[in-house]
Amino acid sequence: MNNDEKEKRLNTDANLSAQPTKEDTGNSTDSNANKDDTTKDDQQNGKSLSGYAITFGQPSKDLGGFTEVIDKNAFDGVDLSDVYMVSNHDFSKVLASTKAGTLKLNVDDKGLHFEAQLPDTTTANDTYENVKDGNLSSMSFSFAVADDGDTFTKDDDGNVIRTIKQVKSLFDVSVVAIPAYDDANVQVNKRSYEEFIKSFNKKEVKKDMTEKTILDGKNVETRSFEDYIRSEGEQRDGLTTDSAKVVVPSEVIGDVFDLKQSKYNLAQYATVKNVGTAVGTYPVATNQTATLATKEELAQIADVDAEMFKGVDYKVATRAGKIYLSNELVEDSEVNIVQEVKAQLQKLVDNTDNVNIVNQLKTFAKVSASSVDDLKKVYNVDLDPSLDKSVITNQSGFNWLDTLKDEKGDYLLQPSITAVSGKQLFGADVIVISDKLLPNPKTGVLPMIIGDIAQAVFVARKNQVQVQWDQFDSYSQGLAVIIRNDYEKIDEDSARYIEVTPATAVTPAAAEKTA
């Protein structure tokens, strides 16, 4: 637990009592006398409260799997010179303070006793009257635990007990109305308890060792086994054994091994727009080739005979997937399994983009090729020179390209620091995707796309969300990812889908011989 966090505790056994003024008891002097001597009047005639803010050794209510007691020595050495007494832990409603001398705190055998001289304020007067009438009878206090200042144990019935051995700081004592622990307090202690359970009961061997240790009342440290190994068997203190053999704990893995695979998202090459509606039209300026008509003097200007714009219609579809994780898996795993699942769900989003973009690219005009010259024709003639062209191919296609040599024996693919593959063809970056994503059309035929992908494919993104929820009836939690996208073709003339059937199967060995 973070020892800097403030915790709050309730004490219903507060013995809270209100002491009336002399005027209330009939022993006061003339109420108009010595009014200027405010200090003396406050000390002698002011209303006061007394009781116990803390009682030692008394078990708390269930804090979510464990109870708690305050050790009688927990306040040894604690600085009590700057502690406030407030109403309901509200520091805007101060009743007294040790710094001002209006609050006195004393540790005795029962607990932390207090005496408070109340100011003449509405809050103080209301608090006093409520205590006197019995409406308020409980005290609470907020504190921070010292480093290693708390311990967890189990009793004979298997109940977990947290003992506060040493308090680091006491912030306030408070008169409270509701005899219950606030939500923040329960949450803080629940986390401590879960850390205790996780550290000891994660594996069955550890659990057995821990339960034996706790039930026997022995403070056996878990590092004893490590010390035993490091000392080559000489370390014995605190070592738990079974049939004279060392109990070897199971290995705890703290990370996930991620299988290596290509990490790419073809959407980075396409035109991606966030759209506000599920159905719409994306306007595109056309590559029209019309010219301006000759105009005679004083004649009307002719209409432009060209389509200046066209629209790419889109309609987003919802795509989603979910997975359930048992809370046992989440709690018992050293790995942040939820975060790992979220990362895997994001991979599914990338895969969805890739498949849909490839499917669009395969619908462009198909060209057959058998040589590099055929590819040059597509690059130089079929496609406009102004296009920012790239070459997309699969592993098989790249292998064929990467083994081709010119008449001098130099490889045709050129090194490039800008291309993800590290290679260029005809000055265009080569993008390599897996054979699974872009499979060969048939045996001996290699797929390729040459063109300006940004001008070829439009991705309309409406929304993408990841959600997480609890499934109480099965003690599990669900995670899901939902995307609302559409994938459309923009310009028919911006790319070509090519199926290459090499005239001669070229391998690196064959290329060396021909060179």
C-alpha positions in Angstrom: 0.0 0.0 0.0 1.1 3.6 -0.6 2.0 4.8 2.9 1.5 8.4 1.9 -2.2 7.8 1.4 -4.6 9.1 4.1 -6.8 6.4 5.7 -9.8 7.0 7.8 -11.1 4.9 10.7 -14.3 5.0 12.8 -14.4 4.5 16.5 -18.0 3.9 17.7 -16.7 3.2 21.2 -15.7 6.8 21.7 -17.1 7.6 25.1 -18.0 11.0 23.6 -19.3 13.4 26.2 -20.1 17.1 26.2 -19.2 19.3 29.2 -21.5 22.3 29.6 -20.5 25.9 30.5 -20.8 27.2 34.0 -23.8 29.1 32.9 -25.5 25.9 31.8 -24.9 24.4 35.3 -26.1 27.4 37.1 -22.6 28.2 38.5 -21.7 31.0 36.2 -21.1 34.6 37.4 -22.7 37.6 36.0 -22.9 37.1 32.2 -22.0 40.7 31.6 -18.9 40.7 33.8 -15.3 40.5 32.4 -16.4 40.1 28.8 -13.2 41.6 27.6 -11.2 38.8 29.3 -12.0 36.5 26.4 -9.1 34.1 27.0 -10.1 33.5 30.6 -13.8 33.1 29.7 -13.0 30.6 26.9 -11.0 28.5 29.2 -13.4 28.6 32.2 -16.8 28.9 30.5 -16.3 27.5 27.0 -18.1 24.4 25.9 -15.9 21.3 25.6 -15.9 17.7 24.3 -13.9 14.7 25.5 -13.7 11.1 24.7 -11.6 8.5 22.8 -10.7 9.1 19.1 -9.0 5.7 18.9 -9.3 2.6 21.0 -6.6 0.0 20.9 -7.1 -3.7 20.2 -10.7 -3.4 19.0 -11.4 -5.1 15.7 -13.0 -2.9 12.9 -15.9 -3.9 10.8 -15.2 -6.1 7.7 -13.2 -3.9 5.3 -13.7 -6.2 2.3 -12.1 -9.5 3.3 -10.3 -8.6 6.5 -10.7 -6.7 9.8 -8.3 -4.4 11.4 -6.9 -3.5 14.9 -4.7 -0.7 16.2 -1.8 -1.9 18.3 -1.4 -0.2 21.7 2.1 1.0 20.6 1.1 2.3 17.2 1.4 5.9 18.4 4.9 5.6 19.9 7.0 8.6 18.7 4.2 10.1 16.6 4.2 13.9 16.4 0.8 15.1 17.8 1.7 18.8 17.8 -0.3 19.7 14.7 -3.6 17.8 14.8 -7.0 19.2 14.1 -10.4 18.3 15.5 -13.0 18.8 12.8 -16.6 17.9 12.0 -17.1 15.0 9.5 -13.4 15.3 8.3 -14.3 18.8 6.8 -11.4 21.1 7.4 -13.6 24.1 6.8 -15.4 23.1 10.0 -12.5 23.2 12.6 -13.5 22.6 16.2 -10.0 22.6 17.9 -6.3 22.1 17.3 -3.3 21.0 19.3 -1.3 23.8 17.8 -3.7 26.4 19.3 -3.8 24.5 22.6 -7.6 24.0 22.3 -7.1 20.2 21.6 -5.3 18.0 24.1 -4.4 14.4 23.0 -3.2 11.8 25.5 -2.2 8.1 24.8 -3.3 5.8 27.6 -3.8 2.0 27.9 -7.3 2.2 26.3 -6.4 4.4 23.3 -6.0 8.0 22.2 -8.0 10.3 24.6 -8.9 13.9 23.7 -10.2 17.0 25.3 -11.4 19.8 23.1 -12.3 23.4 24.1 -14.9 24.5 21.5 -15.0 27.9 19.9 -18.2 30.0 19.8 -19.1 29.1 16.2 -22.3 27.7 14.6 -20.5 24.4 13.8 -19.1 24.0 17.3 -22.4 24.9 19.0 -24.3 22.5 16.8 -21.8 19.8 17.4 -21.9 20.3 21.1 -25.7 20.2 21.3 -25.9 17.1 19.1 -23.3 15.3 21.4 -25.2 16.4 24.5 -28.5 15.1 23.1 -26.9 11.8 22.0 -27.4 12.4 18.2 -23.6 12.2 17.7 -21.7 9.5 19.5 -18.9 8.3 17.2 -15.4 9.6 16.4 -13.2 9.0 13.4 -9.6 9.7 12.7 -7.4 10.0 9.5 -3.8 8.8 9.5 -1.0 7.5 7.4 0.8 4.2 8.1 4.5 4.1 8.5 6.7 2.1 6.1 6.3 -1.6 7.1 3.9 -0.4 9.8 1.2 -2.9 9.2 1.1 -6.7 9.1 -1.5 -9.3 7.9 -2.2 -12.5 9.7 -4.8 -15.2 9.8 -6.6 -16.5 12.9 -7.6 -20.1 13.6 -10.8 -19.6 11.6 -9.0 -18.4 8.6 -10.0 -14.7 9.0 -7.5 -12.2 7.8 -6.5 -9.5 10.3 -4.6 -6.4 9.6 -2.7 -4.9 12.5 -1.5 -1.3 12.5 1.8 -1.5 14.3 3.1 2.0 13.7 1.3 5.2 12.6 3.4 7.6 10.6 1.1 10.7 10.9 -2.2 11.6 12.5 -4.0 14.3 10.5 -7.3 14.9 12.3 -9.8 13.5 14.7 -13.4 14.1 13.8 -16.9 13.9 15.2 -18.9 11.9 12.7 -22.6 11.2 12.3 -22.6 8.0 10.3 -21.1 4.9 12.0 -19.5 3.5 8.9 -16.3 3.6 7.0 -16.2 5.9 3.9 -15.7 4.4 0.4 -12.2 5.8 0.1 -11.1 4.0 3.3 -12.5 0.7 2.2 -10.9 1.0 -1.2 -7.4 1.7 0.3 -7.6 -1.2 2.6 -9.0 -3.5 0.0 -6.0 -2.9 -2.2 -3.6 -3.7 0.7 -5.6 -6.9 1.3 -5.4 -7.9 -2.3 -1.7 -7.3 -2.4 -1.4 -9.6 0.7 -3.4 -12.3 -0.9 -1.6 -12.0 -4.3 1.8 -12.1 -2.7 1.2 -15.2 -0.7 -1.6 -17.2 -2.4 -0.7 -16.9 -6.1 0.6 -20.4 -6.6 -0.6 -23.5 -4.6 2.9 -24.2 -3.2 3.2 -20.6 -2.0 -0.3 -20.8 -0.6 0.4 -23.9 1.4 3.7 -22.4 2.7 2.0 -19.1 3.7 -1.0 -20.7 5.4 1.3 -22.9 7.4 3.5 -19.9 8.3 0.5 -17.7 9.4 -1.4 -20.4 11.3 1.7 -21.4 13.2 2.4 -17.8 14.1 5.9 -17.8 12.6 7.3 -14.9 10.7 9.0 -16.9 7.9 10.2 -14.6 5.1 9.8 -15.7 1.5 13.3 -14.8 0.6 14.6 -17.7 2.8 14.4 -20.1 -0.2 16.4 -17.7 -2.3 19.0 -17.4 0.5 19.1 -21.2 0.7 19.9 -21.4 -3.0 22.5 -18.6 -2.9 24.3 -20.2 0.0 24.3 -23.6 -1.7 22.3 -25.3 1.1 23.9 -23.6 4.1 20.9 -21.2 4.8 18.3 -22.9 7.0 16.6 -20.2 9.0 13.0 -19.8 8.0 13.2 -22.4 5.2 10.1 -24.5 4.8 10.8 -28.1 3.8 8.7 -31.1 2.9 10.0 -34.6 3.6 13.5 -33.1 4.0 13.3 -31.7 0.5 13.3 -28.1 -0.5 9.8 -26.9 -1.6 10.5 -25.4 -5.0 8.1 -22.6 -5.9 6.6 -22.5 -9.4 8.2 -20.0 -11.8 6.2 -16.7 -12.1 6.4 -15.2 -15.6 6.2 -11.4 -15.6 5.9 -10.6 -19.3 4.3 -11.8 -22.5 6.3 -13.3 -25.4 5.0 -11.6 -28.5 5.5 -13.7 -31.6 7.3 -11.7 -34.3 5.3 -10.7 -37.3 5.2 -7.8 -39.7 3.6 -4.7 -38.1 2.1 -2.5 -40.7 -1.2 -0.8 -41.4 -1.9 0.0 -45.1 -4.2 2.8 -43.9 -1.0 5.0 -43.5 -0.7 5.0 -47.3 -4.4 5.6 -48.1 -6.5 8.7 -47.7 -8.1 8.5 -44.3 -10.8 11.0 -43.2 -12.8 11.2 -40.1 -16.5 11.6 -41.1 -19.3 13.0 -39.1 -22.1 11.0 -40.6 -22.5 7.3 -41.3 -23.5 7.9 -45.0 -22.0 10.6 -47.2 -20.0 11.7 -50.2 -16.4 12.6 -50.3 -15.7 15.3 -53.0 -12.8 14.7 -55.3 -11.4 17.1 -57.9 -11.1 15.2 -61.2 -8.1 14.9 -63.4 -10.1 16.3 -66.4 -8.3 17.2 -69.6 -10.7 19.8 -71.0 -9.4 23.1 -72.4 -10.8 26.6 -72.5 -12.8 27.5 -75.6 -11.8 30.5 -77.8 -13.9 33.5 -77.2 -14.8 36.1 -79.8 -14.9 39.8 -78.8 -18.0 40.6 -76.8 -19.3 37.1 -77.1 -20.5 35.2 -74.1 -18.1 33.0 -72.2 -18.8 29.4 -73.0 -19.5 26.8 -70.3 -16.6 24.6 -69.3 -17.1 21.3 -71.0 -15.7 19.2 -68.1 -16.7 17.5 -64.9 -14.8 19.4 -62.3 -15.6 17.3 -59.3 -17.0 13.9 -58.5 -18.1 12.3 -55.3 -17.0 9.1 -53.7 -20.0 7.7 -51.9 -19.4 5.9 -48.6 -21.5 4.1 -46.0 -19.7 3.0 -42.8 -20.2 -0.4 -41.4 -19.8 -1.5 -37.8 -17.1 -4.2 -37.2 -16.5 -5.5 -33.7 -15.1 -8.3 -31.6 -15.1 -9.1 -27.9 -13.3 -11.4 -25.4 -14.0 -12.5 -21.9 -11.3 -12.9 -19.2 -11.9 -14.6 -15.9 -11.1 -12.4 -12.9 -9.1 -15.3 -11.5 -6.8 -15.0 -14.6 -6.5 -11.3 -14.2 -5.9 -11.4 -10.5 -3.4 -14.3 -10.5 -1.3 -13.2 -13.4 1.9 -11.3 -12.9 1.3 -9.9 -16.4 -1.1 -7.0 -16.9 -3.2 -9.3 -19.0 -5.9 -6.7 -19.6 -3.4 -4.3 -21.2 -2.0 -7.2 -23.3 -5.5 -8.1 -24.6 -6.1 -4.4 -25.5 -2.9 -4.5 -27.6 -4.1 -7.6 -29.3 -7.5 -6.0 -30.1 -5.7 -3.1 -31.7 -3.9 -5.6 -34.0 -7.3 -6.8 -35.0 -8.2 -3.3 -36.1 -5.0 -3.1 -38.2 -5.7 -6.4 -39.7 -9.2 -5.3 -40.6 -7.8 -2.1 -42.3 -5.3 -4.2 -44.2 -7.7 -6.8 -45.6 -10.2 -4.2 -46.7 -7.6 -2.0 -48.4 -6.1 -4.9 -50.2 -9.5 -6.0 -51.4 -10.0 -2.5 -52.9 -6.6 -2.5 -54.6 -7.3 -5.8 -56.2 -10.4 -4.3 -58.0 -8.3 -1.9 -60.0 -7.7 -2.6 -63.7 -5.8 -5.9 -64.0 -2.6 -6.1 -66.1 -0.7 -9.3 -66.9 3.1 -9.2 -66.9 6.0 -11.5 -67.3 9.1 -9.3 -67.1 10.4 -6.2 -65.6 9.8 -4.4 -68.9 6.1 -5.1 -68.5 6.2 -3.5 -65.1 8.1 -0.5 -66.5 5.3 0.0 -69.0 2.7 0.1 -66.3 4.8 2.5 -64.3 5.8 4.8 -67.2 2.7 4.7 -69.5 -0.4 3.4 -67.8 0.0 5.7 -64.8 0.2 9.5 -64.8 3.7 10.8 -64.2 2.5 13.1 -61.4 1.3 10.3 -59.2 3.3 9.5 -56.0 3.7 5.8 -56.9 4.6 2.9 -54.7 4.9 -0.8 -55.4 3.0 -3.2 -53.2 3.8 -6.9 -53.4 3.8 -10.0 -51.2 6.8 -12.0 -50.0 6.9 -14.2 -53.1 6.8 -11.2 -55.4 9.5 -9.4 -53.5 11.7 -12.4 -53.6 11.4 -12.5 -57.4 12.1 -8.8 -57.7 15.0 -9.0 -55.2 16.8 -11.6 -57.3 16.6 -9.9 -60.7 19.8 -8.5 -62.1 20.6 -6.2 -65.0 23.0 -7.0 -67.9 25.9 -5.9 -65.7 24.9 -8.3 -62.9 23.7 -5.5 -60.6 20.5 -6.1 -58.7 17.5 -4.1 -60.0 16.2 -3.2 -56.6 18.0 -0.2 -55.2 18.6 0.5 -51.5 16.3 3.2 -49.9 16.3 4.7 -46.5 12.7 5.9 -46.9 11.1 2.6 -47.9 10.0 0.2 -45.1 11.4 -2.7 -47.0 14.6 -0.8 -47.6 14.3 -1.1 -51.4 13.0 0.9 -54.4 12.0 -0.2 -57.9 12.1 2.5 -60.6 12.5 5.1 -57.8 9.3 4.0 -56.1 9.3 2.6 -52.6 8.6 -1.2 -52.4 6.0 -2.2 -49.7 6.1 -5.9 -48.7 3.1 -7.5 -47.1 2.7 -11.2 -46.2 1.6 -13.9 -48.5 -1.4 -14.5 -46.2 -2.7 -11.0 -46.7 -2.0 -10.9 -50.4 -1.8 -14.5 -51.6 -0.6 -15.6 -55.0 -3.6 -15.8 -57.4 -2.4 -19.3 -58.4 0.8 -21.3 -58.5 3.6 -19.5 -60.3 1.7 -16.1 -60.5 2.8 -13.2 -58.3 0.6 -10.3 -57.3 1.7 -6.6 -57.4 0.0 -3.2 -57.1 1.7 -0.2 -58.6 0.1 3.2 -58.0 -0.6 6.1 -55.8 -2.4 4.5 -52.8 -3.5 7.8 -51.3 -5.3 8.6 -54.6 -6.6 5.1 -54.9 -8.3 4.2 -51.6 -10.5 6.3 -49.3 -11.0 5.2 -45.7 -14.0 6.8 -43.9 -13.6 6.6 -40.2 -16.7 7.3 -38.1 -15.6 6.0 -34.7 -13.3 3.5 -32.9 -13.8 2.6 -29.3 -12.5 0.0 -26.8 -14.9 -0.9 -24.0 -14.5 -2.9 -20.8 -17.2 -4.2 -18.5 -17.7 -6.5 -15.5 -19.6 -9.8 -16.0 -20.7 -10.3 -12.4 -22.6 -13.6 -12.9 -19.5 -15.3 -14.2 -16.9 -13.4 -12.2 -15.2 -12.2 -15.3 -14.7 -9.1 -17.4 -15.3 -8.4 -21.0 -13.2 -6.3 -23.4 -14.3 -5.3 -26.9 -13.2 -3.1 -29.8 -15.7 -1.5 -32.2 -14.8 0.3 -35.4 -17.2 2.0 -37.8 -15.3 2.4 -41.2 -15.8 2.2 -44.9 -13.3 1.5 -47.6 -13.9 2.9 -51.1 -12.0 3.4 -54.4 -11.2 7.1 -55.3 -9.6 7.2 -58.8 -9.8 4.3 -61.2 -6.6 5.6 -63.0 -4.4 5.9 -59.9 -3.3 2.2 -59.6 -3.0 -1.1 -61.4 -3.3 -4.6 -60.1 -0.7 -6.8 -61.8 -0.4 -10.5 -62.0 3.2 -11.4 -62.9 4.0 -14.8 -64.4 7.8 -14.8 -64.7 9.0 -16.1 -68.1 11.7 -18.0 -66.2 11.6 -18.8 -62.6 14.6 -17.0 -61.2 16.3 -18.0 -58.0 19.4 -16.5 -56.4 21.5 -19.4 -57.5 20.2 -19.2 -61.1 20.8 -15.5 -61.2 24.5 -16.0 -60.2 24.9 -18.5 -63.0 23.4 -16.2 -65.7 25.6 -13.3 -64.4 
